[in-house]
Amino acid sequence: MTTIGSDITALLPKAGGFAAKLTDEQKTAAEEILAQYDPEALSEEDAEEIRQQLREAGIAPSRDLKSVLEEAGFDTEQLRPQGPGGPGGAGGAPPPPPPELSDEQVQTLASIFEGYDAEDLSEEDLQEIQAKLQEAGFSGRGSVVDRQA
């Protein structure tokens, strides 16, 4: 068995100049989600609801999302998970180990990435890869491809 993290970014080299972009639909969805909350009176429960709604809308953390949050008056730190185990929590537990993948799953991943030039991926290529990964059941947290250098 081979171990690959649930965030599959290790499968593609980091490429300079890439920054995750939200589609117009994702921007609109994020704005609609945020409009339901008061950034001046945001509880941890509200923050969790926002995180959940963004996940359900297929919106992963990105520079674009950060811009949408800031434009809506939200402090991005307010929306980071807090407490033990959360990335924003002081002294939190480390993340769990990555899941074990079967040889079949490794072959599926290899076939998904076959034919793509990892050093010259277009936005369309990235969207296709993410769609193929989701169809194959590889839906971890965050973006599949880390496009920030």
Secondary structure, 3 states (H helix, E strand, C coil): CEECCCCHHHHCCCCCCCCCCCCHHHHHHHHHHHCCCCHHHCCHHHHHHHHHHHHHCCCCCCHHHHHHHHHCCCCHHHHCCCCCCCCCCCCCCCCCCCCEECHHHHHHHHHHHCCCCCCCCCHHHHHHHHHHHHHCCCCCCCCCCCCCC
